[in-house]
Amino acid sequence: MNKLHGGISAFEGIAIGQAYVVTEKLLTIPKHLLLENQLSSEYQRYLSSVEEVSSQLLALHDSTCILAAQAELVRDDSIMKQVKFAISEKRSNAELAVYESYQDYLTLFEQSEDPYLKERVTDIIEVRELLLSHLQGVSSRPFENLTRPSIIIADDLSPSETLAIPINLIKGLILGQGSSNSHIALIAKSLEIPAIVAAKELLPQFTNGEELILDAYETDIIQNPTLNQKEEYQTKLREFLALKEEEANLISLPVITLAGNPIKLSGNVMNFEEVTKLRQIGCQHIGLFRSEFLYLNRNNLPSEQEQYQAYKDILLLADGEVTIRTLDIGGDKTLPYYPLPAENNPFLGYRGIRIYLDREELWKPQLRALLKASVRGNLRILFPMIADVTELILAKQILAICKEELLQEGVSISSKIPIGIMIETPAAVLDADVLAKHCDFFSIGTNDLTQYLFAIDRTNPSVGNRYELLPSALKSALSMTLKAGKENHIPVCICGELAGNTTAINTLLTLGFEEFSVAIARYNPIKRCIRNQS
C-alpha cells in the first residue's frame, strides 16, 4: 500500500507534485578566546548580523506579523546586553556568545509552565539559527535548488524560510513539527497552501524527487501514485479548484441562506493591505481590526496624531462598518519597548483591558484618536478581555472623559459610536446578560474562550487537538451569550477561528447566529457555505 496517513491538517487542500525533501542543516559552534584587540571588531560583527537579520525579516511580506515579532526578538535589549557581556567580559567569539545567550532564555522558557513563554521557544530557536547562519556565512535558505513547484517536506520550517520561497514553487507542505496553531500553520493558512503538520513519524519514508499526492483534507499522502490514483485525485483537485472559482464568483452575490435569511459576514484585518483585499472580494464590513499593528516594528508607542491618521485612513478606505479593537497586549502579545511585569502565567494575569485601564499613556492617545477619526466613517469601538461589568463601566467612563476633552477643544465627533466588548472568558459568558445592558454589541473570541473554558493551551499539540471542534460545553457557552444578546436587543458576532471553519458554520447558523467575522482567506468559503445552508 502506497498511502500514508498521519499528522494534523494545518490548511485543507489537495496538491500533486514531486517531493522536495529538506535536509536539516547542522551548525557547529566555533569556540575560541578573543584577544583584547579583537573585542570591539567582534562585537561590531555581531551588531552587523543583528542589523542584517532584522532587515531581512522585516523585508519579507508577512500578514501574520510573526516575522515582525522575531525581528523584535533579534533586537531584544536584554539578550543584546548578554551577548555584549559575553564578548567583552568573557572574551567569547560572537557565535558562542549568541548561542549561549539565547540558550539561557531557551532553557528558561522550556521549563516554564506559562504557555506564552513555551510558544516563544520556537521564535528563540529560529532567531538564534538566523543569527548563527549569518555570522558563519552559511545560507539560511535551504531552497536554492528548488526550481519547480513541489511538495516541501521538512522536520520544521521557520516563517522566514517559508516566506522567502516564491509562492508559485510551493504546492504543499508536510512537516514533522507544529500544531494547528503553530507559526507555520498560520503561514500556510495566510498563503492558502495545503499543509500537514505534526507528521514526524512519516518523514523517514519520503525520498527527494518522488511523486506525491497530498490530501490535507484527510491527512493522507500517496507515494508514487498509480494512474488510477492520479486520475482520482486530479478529479478531486479539479473539483477543489472549481470550488475556489465558484467562491470567487460570489463577489456580487448577497450573503444569504437558501431560505433567504440575510447573514452579516465581515472580515478580520490588521493592516491597510488587508483592508484593500477585503474590498476586492466584496466584503463590506470590518468585524475586527486589530490595532496592535500600529504598535509593531517601532521603538516607542505611537502618538495620538499617528493613530488618528491611521484610523482615519482605514475608515475612509472601508465600505461599511469598521470595528476597531483597542490595544490588546499581555498574554501572547508583548511590545519589547514597553516592558510589563514578569508573571508566572500571563494568560491569567495582567493582560488586555486590565493593562489598558491602568495606563493612561495607552488609553488616552488611542481613544482620543479613535474619537477624532469617527467622523470619517462608520466606527465601532471594541474593548477586549472584559470579564466583569465594572471593567466595562470604567472603560466607558474614560472614553467619555476623552470625548468631553475633545468637544471642549472644538473637535467634531460622531454622535453615535457603538461600543462593544469581546466575550473571551467563562465569566463574561455567565455575566453576559448584565454586560449586554451596558454595551451595544458582543464579539465572541472563540480562540481564547475555548482555551479558558477547557483550561488548555491551544498551541500545545498534546492537548490542543484533544477536543472536538464544537464540544457541548462550548455550544452551551455560545448559546448563553447569544440568548443574552437577543434578550437585550444587541447583535452578537463570532470573530474567532471557529467562524471561519466550514465544518462548524452550519452548526453555528443552526444555533441562531447571524453575524460572523472571518480571516480574508476564509471569507469566500464561508460565504459559499452560508448560501448553501437551508
N, C-alpha and C positions, 0 to 999 in steps of 0.2 A: 504494500500500500504506500503510495507516494504522498499521502495527505497528512500534514501535521496539524495539531490543534493545541493552542495554549496562549497564555498571555491575556492582556486586557485591551480592549479596543479603546484607543485614545481619540480616534476620529474615524467614523464609518466611511466605507467606500470600497471600491474594487480596483486593483492595479494588476496589470500583466506586463512583465518585463524581466530583464536579466538582473541577477543579484550582484550588488556591489558590496563586498564584504570589507569592512573597515578593520584593519589590524590595530590593536591597541598600541599606542606609542608609549615607549618606556623612556622616561627621562632620568638620567643619572645626575646626582647632585654633587658637583665638584666641591672639594673641601680643602681650603688652604688658608694659612695665616698671612694676613696682609702686612706689608711694611708700612712704616709711618707715612712715607711719602706717597703711598698708594690709596690712602683712606679717602681723600677728597675726590679723586677721579672715580673711585669705585662707587661712592655714594651718588655721584653725578650719573654714572651708568645706570644705577637703579632708578633715579628720577627720570631719566630718558625713557626707560621702559614703562614707567608709570604713565608718562605723558602719551606715549605711542599706543599702549594697550587701551587706555581710556578713550583716546580719539577713535581708535578702530571700533570699539564697542558702540560709541555714540553715532558713528557714521552709518551703521547698519540700520535698515528700516525695520522697526520692531513695534508693532501696535500693542504688544503686551506689556511694555515697559520693563521687562526682565533685564534687558541689557543696560538700561539706564541705572537700575539698582546695582548691577555688577560694576558699572563704571564708578559708582559712588564707593563701592567696597574697595576698588583699586586704590582710591584716594583717601581711604579711611584714616583719619588723623592718628588714632591710637596705634594702628598697625604700622603706619609710616614711621611713627616715633620709635616703635620697637625695632623696625628694620634699621633705622639710623643708629640706634644704640648698639645693635649687634655689629654693624660695620665699624663705627667709630671707637667703641669701647672694647668690644670682644675681638675686633680685627677680623671678623668673618667676611669672606667674599660674598658678593651680592646674592648669588644663587642660594647659598647656605642660609644667609640671613632671611631671605624671603621664605624659604621652605620652613624654617623653624618658627618664624613669627606667625605664619598662617597655620602651622601645625598646632601651635599653642591654642589658638582660637578654635581650631577644628576639634581638638580633644575636648575642650570645654563645652562646645555646642553638642557634640555627640553624646556626652554624659548627661546633658540637661534633660529634665522632664518636660521642659517647655516646648510645645510643638512648633512654635515660630522659630526658635533657635535651631531645632533639628532640621527644619526646612532650609535654613540658611547654610547648612553644611554643604549642600550642592553648590551654592554660589561660591563659597570659600574654596572648594576644590577646583572649580572651573577658573576662578580668577588666579589662583596660585599657578595652575598649569599654563595659563596665558602669559603670566609674567616670566615664569621659568623658560618657556619656549622662546620668548623674545630675548631674554638675557643670553641664551645659549645659541641664538641664531638658528633655531630649529623651526621649521614651518609648522604652524599650528593648524594648517589646512590639510586634512587628510584626503582631499578630493581633487588634487591636482591632476590625477589620471582619469577622472570621471569625464567622459566625453559624450556619452549618450544617455538618454533617460533611463533610469534604473530604480530598482527597489533597494534601498540602502539598509544594510544590516550592520549593527554595531552593538557593543555592550551598552554604551551610552554615548550621547552626543550633547555637547553644550549648545545653548541657544545661538551663540556667536558662530560656531561651526556650521550649524544648520542654515542660518540666515545668510551666510556668506556663499552658499551654493546657489547658482542660478535656479530659480524655481522650476524652469522647464526641464531640468535634469533630475528632478525628484518625482518618481512615480508613487513611491510609498516608503514607509519606514517600518522596520522590525527591530526593536531594541530590547536588550536584556534587562535594563533597569527601568525605573519610572513607575508612575501610577497614573490614574485617570486625571489627576490634577497636578502632575509634575510639570516642571518647566517645559520639557519637550512636548508634552501633551498639549499644553496651551499654545505652543508654537504651531503644532500640527493643526490644531483647530483654527487658528488665525489664518493659516495658509491653505486650509481645506485639503490637507494631504492625508490619504488613508494611512492609518498607523496602528500598530500593535506594540504595546509596551509590556514590561514585566515578563518577558518571554525568554529568560536566561537559559532555561533548560533546552531550548530549541536551537540556540546559536551554534553549537558544535556540529550540527547536521547540515549546515549550509556551505556551499562551495562557490567561490567567486566565479561569476560569469554564467552560472546555471540559470535556466529559465524558471521563473516562479509565477504563481498566481497568488496574490494576496487578497483575501476576503476579510476585510476588517469589520464586516457586519457579524460574521460568525466566528471570528478569530481563527480562521483556517488558512493554511498555507500549503499549496500544492507544488511539489518539486518536479521539474521536468515533466510537465503535464502531457497527457496523451492528446491526440487530435480531438477526440470526443470531449475531453475536459476543457480544452481550449475553446471549442465551439460553444460549450455550455456557459462558460464564464464570459466569453465575448458577447454572448446574448445578454447575460446579466449586466455586463458593462454598458452595452448599448441602452439597455433599459434604464440604468442609472444615469447615463448622460442625457437620455431623453427626459428623464425626470427633472434634471437640472435645467434643461432647456424649457420645460414646461413651467418650472418655477420662475425662470427669467421672464416669461411671457405674462406673469401675473401682475406686472407693474401697474397697469392701468385699471386693474380689477379691484373691486372693494373687498375688504376683509369681512366676509360674512359666512355663516354656516349654510348648509344646504336648506335649512328651514327658514333662512332669511334673517337670522339674528345677527345684528352687527357686533363685531368684536373690535375693541381698540387694541391695536398692535403697534407698539413703539420700539425704539432701538436704544441699546446701551452704548455709550461712546465715552471717550476720554481725551479726544483731541479734535482739532479742526478738520483734519483729513477724514476722520470717520464721520463727521457731520456731513461732509460733502458726499461721501459714499452712501449715506442713508438717503439723501435726496435722489441719488442716481437710481436706487432700487425702489423708489416710490414710497418710502417711509416718511410719513408726515410729522410724527411726534418723536421727541427725545424723552424717553421714560426714565433715563438715568444718565446724567452727565457727571462723571467722577472728577471733581475739581482738583484732585491731587496732582493732575498733570502740570498744573501751574507751579507746583512746589518742587518738581523734579528738575534734575540737570542744572542746578544752580547752587550758590553758596549761602544764600540768605532767603528770608521769607519774602514773597512778592509784595510789592507796595499796593496800596489801595488803588492808585491810578493804573498800575499794570493789570490788576484784576478787573477793574471796571472796563478797560479796553477789551480784554479777552471776553468777558461776559457779553458786552455789547455786540462784539463781532459774531459771537455764537447765536445770539438772539436774532440778529439781522439775517444770518445765513439760514436759520431753520425755517421750515414752513409752518409748523404748528406749535404745540406746547413744548417748552423746554424745562425739564425738571432737573435742577442743579442741586446735587448733594453737597452740603457743606463739608469742609475738610474732615476726613476720617483717617486719623493716624493712630498708632499704637497697635498692639497685637502683631500682625504680619506686615504692617506698613510703618516704616520709620523714615525720618529725614536726618541724614548724617550731620547737618549743620544745626539741628535742633534736638539736642540730646534729651532723652527722657530718663527718669529714674529707673535703675535696674530693678527687675521684678523676677520672681521665681516663675510666674505664669502670666505673661502679659495678656493672653486671651481672656483671662478672668480678672484683669486688673485695670490699669489706667489707660483706657483707650476710647476712641470715638468721642461721643458727646461729653464724657467725663473730663477729658483733657480740654476740650473746646471751651466749655463753660468756665473753667478756672483761669483761662489765659486770654486776657483782653487783647494782647498782641496778635492772637489768632482770629478771634471772632469779630473784633471791631472793623479792621480793614476789609474783611471778606463780606460781612453783612452790609456795610456801607456801599461797597462796590456793587453788590447784587441789587440793592435798592435803587441806586443811581441808574443802573442799566435796565431796570424793569420797564421803563417807558419804551424800550426799543423792541419789545416783543412780548410773547405770552409766557412769562416766567412763573415757575413754581419753585419753591424752596423746600428742600428735603433734609431733615435732621437725622443723622444715623445713630444707631445703637441706643435708642430711647428704651429704657426698661421700667421707668416709673413716671407717673404723671407730673411729679414735682420737677423733673428734668425738662419736660416739655413746657411747662409753665414758665420756668426760668429762661429757657431758650426764646420763647415768645416775648418775654419781658425785655431781654437785651436787644432783640430785633426792634421792639417798639422804641427803645432808647435811641437806637441808631436812626430810626425813621424820624423821630422828633428833632434830633440834631440837624438832619439834612433839611427838613422843612423850614427850620429857623434860619438855615443858610440860604434859603431860596431855591433849593434843588427840587426839581419835579420828580415825583414818584408815582408809580401806578397805584390807582385806588384799590385795586383788587389783586393781591398776590396770594394764591393758595399756599398754605403751609402744611406739609406732610411729614410723616415720620416713617423710618424703616422699622418693620417688625422683624426682629432678628433673635429675640430671646424668648424662652418659655414664659418669663414674667410679663413681657409685653402681650403675649397671646392671652394669658389668663386675665390680664387687665385691659384687654382690647376695648371693652365696652366703655370704660372710663376714659381711656385715651382718645377714643373716637369723638368724644364730646368736646375735645379741646383742639382738634385739628381738622383739616379739610380733605385729607386723603391718606390712605395707607399704601406703602410699598413693602411687600414681603420679600426679604432677602433669604431665600431658601438655603443658600450655602451655609451661612452662619447659623440659621435656625436649626438645620439638620445637625450640625456639629454640636450645638449646645443641647439640643433635645436628647441626643443619644450619647453624649459625653464621648465623642470620638474625634480624632484628628483625621480629617478627610484626605490629607496628603500622605497618610501612613498606609502603605499597601496591605499591611497586616489587618487593619481594621476598616480602612476607608471604603472597601468594597464588600464589607460583611453584610450590609443590609440591602434589602431590595430597593428598587427605585422610589417607590411610594409606599412605605410601610404604614400600617394603620395609624400609628401614633402621629405621624406627620400629616396624614389626611385629616385626622381629628383636629390638629392644631390649625391647619389651613381653613377648615370649615368653621371653626370657632371665630377666627379672625374675620372671615367673610361675613358671617352672621352679624357680628358686632358692627361691621361697616354698613351693611344694608339696613340694620335697625336704626342706625344714626344717620342714614342718608349720605354717606360719604363713599367715594369709589375706592376699590381695593385692587391693587395691581400686583402681580407676581413678577419680580425682576431678577430672580436668581437663575442659575443654570437650568433648573427644572423647567422653567418656562420655555427654554429652547430645545427641550427634548421631545422628539416626535413621538416617542412611545408614551410619554406622560401627558401630552397635551389633551388627548381625548378624555382622560380621567379628570383633568383639571376643568375642562369645559363641562363635564357631567356634574362636577361638584358645584357648578354655578358661576365660575369665574368668567368675567367678560373683559378683563384688561390684562395684558401681558407686555413685558418689555424684554427684548432679547438681544444677543450679540448680532452684529451685522451678518455674519455667515449663517446664522440660524433664522433670519427674517423670512426669506422665501420658503424654506422647508416648512416652517410653522404656519405661514400663510396658506400654503397648499393643504396642510392637514386640517386647518380650520375650515377651509372652503369645502373639504370633503366630509366634514362632520355633519351627521344628520341631526 
